[in-house]
Amino acid sequence: YDILYVENEKGDIQMGYRKSAYSKDQTNEWQGRIAIVLASAEEALSIPEIQERDICLQGITPQKMAKMLGTLAEYNLVGKAKGKNGRMMYKSLAVMEKQGYDIEPYMKGVSG
């Protein structure tokens, strides 16, 4: 749940809750699928390219995809960078390490 603060007509602040459109289990499944797609790709992928490789990821909004990829980046599973085309590109840090890249600049958030 997200906590929302809303001002009513009288100027009073009210607190409300907004439930996510997707369950935690659904989000976790999608994140696992995204991780699998990236782990099996040698190259960096954009959000549409990730979605093309798993039918279950098609139809998810780009905003939701970006949020899930951001979570994977916080857990040091995914690196992200802006591509030459100006689009955000994502790549598995494990794949990058295997390819001999220095992944230290991509490490953030939770260590371990």
C-alpha positions in Angstrom: 0.0 0.0 0.0 1.1 3.6 -0.7 0.1 6.2 1.8 -1.5 9.3 0.2 -2.1 12.6 1.8 -5.0 14.5 0.3 -6.2 18.0 1.0 -10.0 18.3 1.0 -12.1 21.3 0.2 -11.8 22.7 3.7 -8.1 22.5 3.6 -7.9 19.5 6.0 -5.3 16.9 5.3 -6.6 13.4 5.0 -4.7 10.2 4.8 -5.7 7.5 2.3 -4.2 4.3 0.9 -3.7 3.2 -2.7 -3.4 -0.5 -3.3 -1.0 -1.6 -6.0 -2.7 -2.9 -9.2 -0.5 -6.0 -8.9 -0.1 -8.4 -6.1 3.3 -8.9 -4.5 3.3 -12.5 -5.7 2.6 -11.4 -9.3 5.4 -8.7 -9.1 7.8 -11.3 -7.7 7.1 -13.7 -10.5 7.6 -11.0 -13.1 10.9 -9.9 -11.5 12.1 -13.6 -11.6 11.1 -13.8 -15.3 13.0 -10.5 -16.0 16.1 -11.8 -14.2 15.9 -15.0 -16.3 15.6 -13.1 -19.6 18.6 -10.9 -18.7 20.7 -13.8 -17.4 20.2 -15.6 -20.8 21.1 -12.5 -22.9 24.7 -11.7 -23.8 23.8 -8.1 -24.7 22.1 -5.3 -22.9 18.3 -5.1 -23.5 15.7 -2.3 -23.5 12.3 -2.8 -21.8 10.6 -3.7 -25.1 13.3 -6.2 -25.9 13.0 -7.8 -22.4 9.2 -8.1 -23.0 9.7 -9.6 -26.4 11.6 -12.5 -24.9 8.9 -13.6 -22.4 5.2 -13.7 -23.3 4.2 -13.3 -19.7 5.9 -9.9 -19.5 4.0 -8.5 -22.5 1.3 -6.0 -21.6 3.0 -4.7 -18.4 3.3 -1.0 -18.5 6.8 0.5 -19.1 6.5 2.2 -15.7 6.0 -1.1 -13.9 8.8 -2.7 -15.8 11.1 0.2 -14.9 10.1 -0.1 -11.3 10.8 -3.9 -11.2 14.1 -3.4 -13.0 15.1 -0.7 -10.5 14.4 -3.2 -7.7 16.6 -5.8 -9.3 19.3 -3.1 -9.7 19.1 -2.3 -6.0 19.7 -6.0 -5.2 22.8 -5.9 -7.5 21.3 -8.3 -10.0 21.0 -5.9 -12.9 23.1 -3.0 -14.2 21.4 -0.1 -16.1 22.8 2.6 -18.3 21.6 4.9 -21.1 22.2 3.4 -24.5 23.4 5.3 -27.6 19.7 5.6 -28.7 18.9 7.4 -25.4 16.9 4.5 -24.1 17.7 2.8 -20.7 19.4 -0.5 -21.3 19.6 -3.3 -18.7 22.0 -6.2 -18.4 22.6 -9.0 -15.8 25.6 -8.1 -13.6 26.5 -11.8 -13.5 26.7 -11.9 -17.3 28.8 -8.7 -17.3 31.2 -10.2 -14.8 31.5 -13.4 -16.9 32.3 -11.2 -19.9 35.1 -9.5 -17.9 33.5 -6.2 -17.2 34.2 -4.3 -14.0 30.7 -4.4 -12.4 31.7 -2.2 -9.4 30.4 1.0 -10.9 26.9 -0.7 -11.2 26.9 -2.0 -7.6 24.5 -0.1 -5.3 21.9 -0.7 -2.7 22.0 -3.9 -0.8 25.4 -5.7 -0.7 25.8 -9.4 -0.6 
